[in-house]
Amino acid sequence: MLFELITPEKVIFQQEVDQVTLPTMDGEISILPGHIALVAQLVPGVATLKMNGEMEDVAVSGGFIQVDGKDKVTVLADTAERGANLNLADIEKAKQRAEDVMKNAARGDDETFAHAAAELERELARYKVAMKYRKEAPQKRLSPQDVRLTDDTGPV
């Protein structure tokens, strides 16, 4: 089935896949060829793409998922990042900042707390993808040539 991952800046991924697993408001869903039509809200988490028996994880933030019922899945995400592009030190700093803001905002400002909680969710998803990328053997990962992501330079 055709899978498209699109951010506000550009099309990140557009390729045939065997399966895709995505985080939604109601939990993770796996989409296989022949899936019924569906629209769902994407939440921060890990999107797992399966192609030719190999897996690729991508950290995604909020957005929307559309399955057209004719073997096309489109994900409109606020951001999407591959494990190879994630820096653990940067993620740890951003995670700590979000936790600090949440602690301070817990005493009053609900809006600031909500923004910090959303940022923390995003950083946790990025951390999970980065750690998994570093733990897997290089031969088990899809090579950049196999995955037609249009941006291998960082967050998009």
Buried (B, 14 or more C-beta within 10 A) or exposed (E): BBBBBBBEEEBBBBBEBBBBBBBBEEEEBEBEEEBEEBEBEBBBBBBBBBBEEBBBBBBBBBBEBBBBEEBEBBBBBBBBBBBBBBEEEBBEEBBEBBBEBBEEBEEEEEEBBEBBBBBBBBBBBBBBBBBBBEEEEEEEBBEEEEBEBEBEEEBB
